[in-house]
Amino acid sequence: MSDDPSELSASSSSANTKSTTDPIKSFLSGGFGGVACVLVGHPFDLTKTRLQTAAPGVYTGAVDVVRKIFAQDGIRG
C-alpha cells in the first residue's frame, strides 16, 4: 500500500459503506433466521404440548398426535 491520498480516501469511503451495510445485513439475516426457526420448531412444540397436557390415554405417541391434529384441524390448523 502506498501513501497516495486517493488510495486512502477510497479505502476509508469503502469502510464507511461497509459499516453501514453490515448492521442491516445482520438485522435482516437474523430476522430470516428467526422466522425459519419458528416455522421449523412450532410443529414440534405443538406436538410436545399436546402430549404433555392431554389426559392419559388420549394419545399413544407423537405420531398419533400429528395424525389427530391433521384429522381434526386439517393442514392449516
N, C-alpha and C positions, 0 to 999 in steps of 0.2 A: 504494500500500500504506500502511496506517495503522499506528500504534503500538499497536493494540488487542492485549492479551495473548492473547486467544482465537485471533486470526489467527496469531500467532507460534507458539503451541503446535500448532495444526492443521498448519501448514506444516512444522514440524520432525518431527511424527509421520509425515507422508506421506513425508518424505525418508528417515526410518529404514526404513519399509516398502519403499520403492523400492530402497534399498541392499541389502536382504536378498534381494529377488527377482531383481535383476539378475544376480548371480553364478549363481543357479540356472538362470535362463533361458539365460545364456551357456553353462553346462555342458551343458544339455540340447540346445540348438541345435548346439553343437559335436559332441556325440555323434551326433545325427542326421545332421549333415553328414559326419562320418567314416564312418558306415555307408553313406551314399549314395555316397561316393567309392569305397569298396571294392566295392560292388555294381556300379558302372559300370566301374571300372578293372580289376577282376580278369579278366574275359574277354579284354581286350586284352593284359594281361600274360601270361596263359597262352598266347595265340596267339604272342606275340613270343618267349617262352621256348621253345616247341616248335620254332619256326622256327630259332632260334639253336643249339639243342642237337641237332637231327636231323642224321643223316648226309646228305651231299649227294645230291640226287635223290629224297629221301623225299617232300618237299612241293614243289609248283610255285608256291605263294604262300600268302598269308594266308587266302584263301577256301578253298583246298584243305585247310589246317589245320583250319578250322572244320568243313568237311564231314566230314573223317575223325574228328574228335573226336565229332561227333554220331553218326556211324555206329558207332564203337567203344564209346563210353561212354554214349550217349544224352543226353537233355536235362538230366538231373540229375547227370551226371558220375559 
